């Protein structure tokens, strides 16, 4: 039985072979599908083991299709607990392709993804997908999907004995669930088969609704007003150079049109949907960047690890208020993922040395070897402590979470080239669009609240290509610009330096000489 990604690989090989008369190479498959060579090898090996194709050793195009068994789609209804019961599986959002021979005639069959390890002795593991025949009765010993108290679902072995029902886990370290009242348990279906979670990349992607029409031409340099997931579904595959998201933190902040207080499980499911769309629309040479607090980033990473390739967790050091009785939360995180292990865009950037405001000398001694280090600064690490949050209301817009422009400028310079396309599905106060415009990139912003669309549009009128550094708030007087809203990143390839960059010197104050950057 095929996972969706294996089905995608098989379909590609079949179509390519039929069209050209010979099979594609591994390299061609990786480039066309946006997957790593090692991942393609894993899927081909799985297809070979399952009998769908044959591979000839030491031949570049030695792939032969050996099976043409018809595949059918069945609904994937969500998750089912193989452990403690969880809330009943949600509405259908996805489908999965399976061989037609696996589906009994005249039966309604659906699929559920397993969460937990209570059925490991039956070789049903966390992350697997089970095929379930819908029925309301079961025989002793059968593996069932059971609904408890009409609101919680679990996967267990069913036994009816001596006036009670026993739901037995297949794990010697776990106790059975006993129900004296049979009405407390309702059988929802019988497990027919299991799809193994064989590779981290084998994710079941949500289907794009057939009524969603994709753009023939991207809406470049526009702020779209609408639901982020629905709007991203209009974007074609592999069409954006960088996607950046700073989503609501689910901390009950006042956003207007968006309710920022959901049940954690609902919030995570929602996040997985827009994360999947971000990966889908990003080019193989592009980058996926997500900003949030560590609490949620660990869930994001768990999902992204299945559909993309982890590169970095960037810690943005930011001062916070001590809470007491816990560690002081002092950083935000930025997840950095790509779609391919190599070949993605990445540019070396520098963070300026700290310098004396009066004489321009570097403050740090560097062991008496100032003259031997690069004059413009050190290469970036994955801890950023030189960009500060916007704290004062006089320098903020009417938005609960506003990022400083230098943060986005750094990410834009690091992962894109001029004229590339950057998409932000939660544009908010518009920082991503402003940074993109100033640095000569195209942008697409999305926000559900028309109020923010107007705020961003007004600010974009005041920002021009590399002629503005930082914002001016409330009025156009220069003194209202924050000293923290300067470009703090040095991009030597693009000739971008901080607005206040005193000449670096070495030696004594009386006999100082300028450092020549061309020497480095």
C-alpha positions in Angstrom: 0.0 0.0 0.0 1.4 3.4 -1.0 1.9 6.5 1.0 0.9 9.7 -0.9 4.5 10.7 -1.6 5.3 7.2 -2.9 2.2 7.5 -5.2 3.5 10.9 -6.4 7.0 9.4 -7.2 5.3 6.4 -9.0 3.0 8.7 -11.0 6.0 10.8 -12.0 8.0 7.8 -13.2 5.0 6.4 -15.1 4.2 9.7 -16.8 7.8 10.4 -17.7 8.4 6.9 -19.1 5.2 6.9 -21.2 6.0 10.3 -22.6 9.7 9.8 -23.5 10.1 6.1 -23.8 12.7 5.9 -21.0 12.7 6.4 -17.3 13.9 9.6 -15.5 17.2 9.7 -13.7 17.4 10.1 -9.9 18.7 13.7 -10.3 15.8 14.7 -12.7 13.3 13.3 -10.2 14.8 15.3 -7.4 14.9 18.5 -9.3 11.4 18.2 -10.7 9.8 17.1 -7.4 11.9 19.3 -5.0 13.2 16.4 -3.0 16.7 15.3 -1.9 18.4 12.5 -3.9 18.5 10.4 -0.7 14.8 10.8 -0.3 14.1 9.8 -3.9 16.2 6.6 -3.2 14.2 5.8 -0.1 10.9 6.1 -2.0 12.2 4.0 -5.0 13.4 1.3 -2.6 9.9 1.2 -0.9 8.2 1.0 -4.3 10.5 -1.8 -5.3 9.9 -3.7 -2.1 6.2 -3.3 -2.7 6.4 -4.7 -6.2 5.5 -1.5 -8.1 8.7 -1.1 -10.0 12.0 -2.9 -10.7 15.5 -1.3 -10.7 18.5 -2.4 -12.7 21.9 -2.0 -11.0 24.5 0.4 -12.3 22.2 2.0 -14.9 21.3 5.7 -14.8 17.7 5.2 -16.0 17.3 1.6 -14.9 13.7 1.9 -13.5 10.9 -0.2 -14.9 7.2 -0.1 -13.9 6.1 -3.5 -12.9 2.6 -2.8 -11.5 -0.3 -0.9 -12.7 -2.7 -1.7 -9.9 -5.4 0.9 -9.7 -5.3 3.3 -6.7 -8.4 4.8 -5.1 -8.8 7.7 -2.7 -10.3 7.3 0.7 -10.9 10.0 3.3 -8.3 10.6 6.1 -10.5 11.7 9.0 -7.7 12.9 11.3 -6.0 11.2 14.3 -6.9 8.3 16.6 -5.3 7.6 20.0 -3.4 4.4 20.5 -3.0 5.3 24.1 -5.2 7.5 26.3 -8.4 8.5 24.5 -8.4 11.9 22.8 -11.2 14.0 21.3 -13.1 12.4 18.5 -11.4 12.7 15.1 -12.1 15.9 13.2 -13.9 16.6 9.9 -12.4 15.2 6.7 -9.6 17.5 5.4 -7.4 15.1 3.5 -7.4 12.0 1.3 -5.0 9.0 0.9 -4.4 6.8 -2.1 -4.5 3.0 -1.6 -4.7 0.0 -4.0 -8.2 -0.8 -4.9 -7.7 -4.5 -3.9 -7.3 -3.4 -0.3 -10.8 -2.0 -0.2 -13.6 -4.6 0.4 -16.5 -4.3 -2.0 -19.6 -2.6 -0.7 -17.8 -1.2 2.3 -17.2 2.3 3.6 -13.5 2.7 4.4 -11.7 5.6 5.9 -8.2 6.2 7.3 -6.9 7.6 10.6 -3.4 8.6 11.7 -2.3 6.9 14.9 -1.1 8.8 17.9 0.6 6.9 20.7 2.1 3.5 21.4 -0.5 1.3 23.0 -0.8 -1.0 20.0 2.9 -1.5 19.3 2.7 -5.3 20.0 0.3 -5.5 17.0 3.0 -3.5 15.0 0.8 -0.4 14.9 3.2 2.5 15.8 2.9 6.2 16.5 2.6 8.0 13.1 1.2 5.0 11.2 -2.1 5.2 9.3 -4.8 2.6 9.8 -7.5 1.7 7.3 -10.9 1.3 9.0 -14.1 -0.4 7.7 -17.0 1.5 9.1 -19.3 -0.7 11.1 -21.0 -0.7 14.6 -20.3 -4.3 15.7 -17.1 -6.2 16.5 -16.0 -9.7 17.5 -13.7 -10.5 20.4 -10.1 -9.9 19.5 -10.7 -7.5 16.7 -8.9 -4.2 16.5 -11.5 -1.5 16.7 -12.0 2.3 16.7 -14.1 2.9 19.7 -16.0 6.0 20.8 -16.1 6.5 24.5 -18.8 8.6 26.2 -19.7 9.9 22.8 -16.8 12.3 22.6 -13.4 10.5 22.9 -12.0 8.0 20.5 -9.3 5.3 20.9 -7.8 2.4 19.0 -7.8 -0.9 21.0 -8.6 -4.6 20.8 -12.2 -5.3 21.6 -13.5 -7.9 24.1 -17.0 -8.4 25.5 -17.0 -10.7 28.5 -18.9 -11.3 31.8 -21.2 -8.3 31.5 -18.5 -5.7 30.7 -16.5 -4.4 27.8 -12.7 -4.5 27.8 -10.7 -2.4 25.4 -7.3 -4.0 25.6 -4.0 -2.3 24.5 -1.4 -4.3 22.7 1.3 -3.0 25.0 2.3 -5.0 28.1 3.1 -1.8 30.0 -0.4 -0.4 29.7 -3.6 -1.3 31.5 -6.9 -2.1 29.7 -10.0 0.2 29.8 -13.0 -1.5 31.5 -16.6 -0.4 31.0 -19.4 -1.9 33.0 -22.1 -0.1 31.0 -22.0 -1.1 27.4 -23.7 2.1 26.4 -20.5 4.0 27.2 -18.7 2.4 24.3 -19.7 2.7 20.6 -17.8 0.8 17.9 -17.0 3.1 14.9 -15.1 0.6 12.7 -12.8 -2.4 12.4 -9.1 -2.0 11.4 -8.3 -3.6 8.1 -4.7 -2.7 7.4 -1.8 -0.5 8.4 0.3 2.0 6.4 3.7 2.3 7.9 5.4 5.6 8.6 8.5 4.6 6.6 10.2 7.9 6.0 10.0 11.5 7.6 9.0 12.8 4.2 6.0 10.6 3.7 3.4 13.1 4.8 -0.2 13.1 3.5 -0.7 16.6 2.0 -4.2 18.2 2.3 -5.9 18.3 -1.0 -6.5 21.7 -2.6 -10.2 22.1 -3.1 -11.2 21.8 -6.7 -13.1 25.1 -6.6 -9.9 27.0 -5.7 -8.5 28.6 -8.8 -4.8 29.3 -8.7 -3.3 32.5 -10.0 -2.0 32.4 -13.6 0.1 35.5 -12.7 1.3 36.2 -9.1 -0.3 39.3 -7.4 3.1 40.9 -6.9 3.5 43.8 -4.6 0.0 43.5 -3.3 -1.6 43.1 0.2 -4.4 40.5 -0.1 -7.2 40.6 2.4 -8.5 37.2 3.3 -7.8 33.9 5.1 -4.1 33.0 4.9 -4.7 29.3 4.0 -7.3 30.0 1.4 -5.2 32.8 -0.2 -2.1 30.6 -0.2 -4.0 27.8 -2.0 -4.3 30.2 -4.9 -0.5 30.3 -5.2 1.0 27.7 -7.6 3.5 25.2 -6.4 7.2 26.2 -6.2 6.6 29.8 -7.1 7.8 31.8 -4.0 11.5 32.5 -3.2 11.0 33.1 0.5 8.0 32.5 2.8 8.1 34.1 6.2 5.4 33.8 8.9 4.9 35.6 12.2 1.6 34.0 13.1 -0.7 34.8 16.1 0.9 33.3 19.3 -2.4 32.0 20.7 -1.9 34.2 23.8 -5.2 36.0 23.6 -3.8 39.2 22.1 -6.2 41.7 20.6 -6.1 41.2 16.8 -9.6 42.4 15.7 -10.8 39.9 13.1 -8.9 37.0 14.5 -9.6 35.2 17.8 -6.2 34.6 19.4 -7.4 32.0 21.9 -8.0 28.5 20.6 -7.8 25.1 22.2 -4.2 24.0 21.8 -5.0 21.1 19.6 -7.1 23.2 17.3 -4.3 25.9 17.1 -1.7 23.3 16.2 -3.9 21.7 13.5 -4.5 25.1 12.0 -0.8 25.9 12.1 0.0 22.6 10.3 -2.3 23.6 7.5 -0.6 27.0 6.7 2.9 25.5 7.3 2.1 22.8 4.7 1.0 25.5 2.2 4.1 27.6 2.9 6.3 24.6 2.0 4.2 23.8 -1.1 4.5 27.2 -2.7 8.2 27.7 -1.8 10.8 27.0 -4.6 13.4 24.3 -4.2 16.0 27.1 -4.1 13.9 29.0 -1.5 13.6 29.2 2.3 10.8 28.8 4.8 11.1 31.0 7.9 8.8 31.0 10.9 8.9 33.3 13.9 7.3 32.4 17.3 7.9 31.6 20.9 9.6 28.3 21.7 6.4 26.8 23.1 4.8 26.6 19.6 8.0 26.3 17.5 8.5 22.8 18.8 5.2 21.8 17.4 6.0 23.6 14.1 9.3 21.8 13.9 7.6 18.4 14.5 5.4 19.0 11.4 8.0 20.7 9.2 10.5 17.8 9.8 8.1 15.6 7.8 7.9 17.9 4.7 11.0 20.0 4.7 14.7 20.1 5.7 15.8 21.7 8.9 18.7 24.2 8.7 18.7 26.3 11.8 16.9 27.5 14.9 17.8 31.2 15.2 17.5 32.6 18.7 16.5 36.2 18.6 17.8 37.5 22.0 15.2 40.0 23.4 14.9 41.5 26.8 11.8 40.4 28.8 10.1 41.1 32.1 11.1 38.6 34.9 8.1 36.5 35.8 9.3 34.8 39.0 9.1 31.0 39.8 10.4 30.2 36.3 13.3 30.9 34.0 13.3 34.4 32.4 12.0 34.0 28.8 14.6 36.0 26.9 14.4 35.0 23.3 12.1 34.4 20.3 12.9 31.7 17.8 13.0 31.7 14.0 12.9 28.3 12.3 14.8 28.1 9.1 13.9 25.3 6.7 14.5 24.5 3.0 13.0 22.1 0.5 16.4 20.7 -0.6 19.5 19.8 1.4 21.7 21.7 -1.1 21.2 24.3 -3.8 19.1 26.8 -1.8 20.0 30.5 -1.7 22.2 31.7 1.2 24.3 34.8 1.5 26.9 35.5 4.1 26.1 38.6 6.2 28.0 40.4 9.0 26.9 42.0 12.2 28.9 45.2 12.9 31.4 45.4 15.7 30.4 47.5 18.7 32.1 50.9 18.3 32.7 54.0 20.4 30.2 56.6 19.4 32.8 59.4 19.7 35.9 58.0 18.0 34.6 55.1 16.0 37.1 52.7 17.6 35.9 49.1 18.3 35.1 48.6 21.9 36.1 44.9 22.1 39.8 44.4 22.3 40.1 41.1 20.4 43.3 40.3 22.2 45.2 43.2 20.7 44.5 42.0 17.2 42.0 44.5 16.0 44.0 45.1 12.8 43.7 41.4 11.8 39.9 41.1 12.0 37.4 42.0 9.3 36.6 45.7 9.7 32.9 45.4 8.9 32.0 42.8 11.6 31.7 39.1 12.3 29.7 36.6 10.3 26.3 35.9 11.7 25.7 33.1 14.2 22.4 31.6 15.1 22.0 33.9 18.1 21.0 37.5 17.3 21.4 40.0 20.1 21.9 43.2 18.1 18.3 43.8 17.0 15.8 45.2 19.5 12.0 44.9 19.8 9.9 48.0 19.2 8.7 48.8 22.7 7.5 52.4 22.7 3.9 53.1 21.6 5.1 56.3 19.9 7.0 54.1 17.4 4.4 51.4 16.9 1.3 50.9 14.8 -2.0 49.7 16.2 -0.9 46.1 16.1 -0.2 43.8 19.1 2.9 42.2 17.6 5.1 44.4 15.4 8.6 43.2 14.3 11.5 45.7 13.7 12.4 46.2 10.0 16.1 45.3 10.6 15.1 41.7 11.6 13.3 41.2 8.3 16.0 43.0 6.3 18.5 40.5 7.6 16.4 37.5 6.7 15.6 38.9 3.3 19.3 39.7 2.5 20.3 36.3 3.8 18.0 34.1 1.7 17.0 36.1 -1.5 18.3 38.1 -4.4 16.9 41.2 -5.9 13.6 40.8 -7.8 12.9 37.6 -5.9 9.3 37.1 -4.5 8.7 37.1 -0.7 5.3 36.0 0.8 4.1 36.7 4.3 0.7 35.1 5.1 0.3 37.2 8.3 1.5 40.6 7.1 0.1 42.5 10.1 1.9 45.8 10.4 3.7 45.2 7.1 7.3 44.8 8.2 8.0 42.1 5.6 6.6 44.1 2.7 8.5 47.2 3.8 11.8 45.4 4.1 11.2 43.7 0.7 10.4 47.0 -1.0 13.5 48.8 0.4 15.8 46.0 -0.7 14.4 45.6 -4.2 12.4 42.4 -3.8 8.8 41.7 -4.7 6.3 41.0 -2.0 2.9 39.4 -1.4 1.2 40.0 1.9 -1.9 38.4 3.4 -4.0 39.5 6.3 -7.6 38.7 7.3 -8.2 42.2 8.7 -8.7 45.1 6.2 -7.6 47.6 8.9 -4.0 46.3 8.7 -4.1 46.3 4.9 -4.7 50.1 5.0 -1.9 50.6 7.6 0.6 48.7 5.4 -0.5 50.5 2.3 0.1 53.9 3.9 3.5 52.9 5.2 4.6 51.5 1.8 4.1 54.9 0.2 6.9 56.3 2.4 9.5 53.6 1.8 11.6 53.6 -1.4 14.3 51.4 -2.8 17.3 51.7 -0.4 16.6 55.3 0.3 15.1 54.9 3.7 16.6 53.4 6.8 14.2 52.7 9.6 10.7 54.1 10.1 9.2 57.4 10.9 6.1 57.2 13.0 3.1 59.5 13.6 4.8 62.3 11.6 7.7 62.8 9.3 10.0 64.6 11.7 13.4 62.9 11.7 13.6 63.0 15.5 10.7 60.5 15.8 12.8 57.7 14.1 14.0 55.1 16.6 17.8 54.6 16.9 17.0 50.9 17.0 15.3 51.0 13.6 18.5 51.2 11.7 19.8 48.6 9.3 22.2 46.7 11.5 23.2 44.1 9.0 26.1 44.4 6.6 25.8 42.8 3.2 29.0 43.4 1.3 27.9 41.8 -1.9 24.9 44.2 -2.1 26.8 47.2 -0.8 24.5 47.6 2.3 25.9 49.0 5.5 24.5 50.5 8.7 23.3 54.1 8.3 25.6 55.2 11.1 28.9 53.5 10.3 31.9 55.5 11.5 35.2 54.9 9.9 37.1 52.1 11.6 40.7 52.8 12.6 43.5 51.1 14.4 46.6 52.1 16.3 46.8 55.0 18.8 44.4 57.9 18.6 47.1 60.3 17.4 48.5 57.9 14.8 45.4 56.1 13.7 45.0 54.9 10.1 41.8 53.8 8.4 41.4 50.1 7.9 41.1 49.2 4.2 38.3 46.7 3.7 39.8 45.5 0.4 42.6 43.8 2.4 40.1 41.2 3.7 
